[in-house]
Amino acid sequence: MQAIANQKAHHPLGFVNPLYYRELGTSALNDIKAPRTPLYEARANYVNGVDATDGRAYILRQVDVQTTTIHSTPGYDAETGVGVPGEKFFSAVPGRW
């Protein structure tokens, strides 16, 4: 996303963390919220770890995102930091960076 923003700005943007924090709570960033209940994930993995020539192994696993991945709190989570680019992310680039 930053590479695309660099292209839009026509110059390297450098350290952009201050912009991300200024954009919290706007439509430029989407705060990730962990689900209230665990989710299930179905996966098809290559047996040899590279390609399907040796077959696939199928698994179904429960993902409790609060204890195993996201560790979400309002405004911040361990996976995405302050959030993921939202609807107005690139329009935040010209005047503020």
C-alpha positions in Angstrom: 0.0 0.0 0.0 2.8 2.4 0.8 4.4 1.7 -2.6 1.2 2.7 -4.3 0.9 5.8 -2.1 4.5 6.7 -3.0 3.6 6.5 -6.7 0.5 8.7 -6.1 2.5 11.3 -4.3 5.3 11.1 -6.9 8.0 10.9 -4.2 9.0 8.5 -1.4 6.8 9.1 1.6 9.4 7.9 4.2 8.2 7.4 7.8 4.4 7.4 7.6 3.4 6.3 11.1 2.4 9.8 12.1 -0.1 9.9 9.2 -1.6 6.6 10.2 -2.2 7.8 13.8 -3.7 11.1 12.5 -6.1 9.1 10.4 -7.4 6.9 13.2 -11.1 7.1 13.4 -11.5 8.2 9.8 -12.5 6.3 6.7 -8.8 6.2 5.7 -8.2 3.3 8.1 -10.4 0.4 9.2 -9.9 -0.7 12.7 -9.9 -4.5 12.9 -12.2 -5.9 15.5 -11.9 -9.5 16.7 -15.0 -11.6 16.4 -16.8 -12.3 19.7 -16.8 -16.1 19.1 -14.1 -18.4 17.6 -14.0 -19.0 13.8 -13.3 -22.1 11.8 -10.8 -22.3 9.0 -10.6 -25.0 6.3 -7.2 -25.4 4.7 -5.8 -27.4 1.9 -2.0 -27.8 2.4 0.5 -29.3 -0.1 1.8 -32.5 1.5 5.3 -31.7 0.2 5.0 -28.0 1.1 5.7 -26.9 -2.4 3.1 -28.1 -4.9 0.3 -30.6 -5.4 2.4 -33.4 -6.9 2.4 -35.4 -3.7 -1.2 -34.5 -2.8 -3.0 -32.3 -0.4 -3.8 -32.6 3.3 -7.1 -31.0 4.4 -7.6 -29.7 7.9 -10.3 -27.8 9.8 -9.2 -25.8 12.7 -10.7 -23.5 15.2 -9.2 -20.0 15.4 -9.8 -18.1 18.6 -8.4 -14.8 17.3 -8.2 -13.1 20.7 -5.8 -15.7 22.1 -3.9 -16.9 19.1 -3.6 -14.1 16.6 -5.1 -10.6 16.7 -5.0 -9.6 20.4 -7.3 -6.7 19.4 -8.1 -3.6 21.4 -9.9 -0.5 20.1 -7.5 1.4 17.8 -4.7 -1.2 17.8 -4.1 -4.9 17.2 -1.0 -7.0 16.9 -1.7 -8.1 13.3 -2.4 -4.8 11.6 -1.3 -2.1 14.1 -3.7 0.8 13.8 -5.8 -0.8 11.1 -5.9 -1.6 7.4 -6.3 0.9 4.5 -9.9 2.0 4.1 -12.0 3.7 1.6 -10.3 7.1 1.8 -6.7 5.9 2.4 -5.2 7.2 -0.8 -7.1 10.5 -0.7 -5.2 11.1 2.6 -1.9 11.1 0.6 -1.6 14.4 -1.4 -2.2 17.1 1.2 -0.8 15.4 4.3 2.3 13.5 3.3 
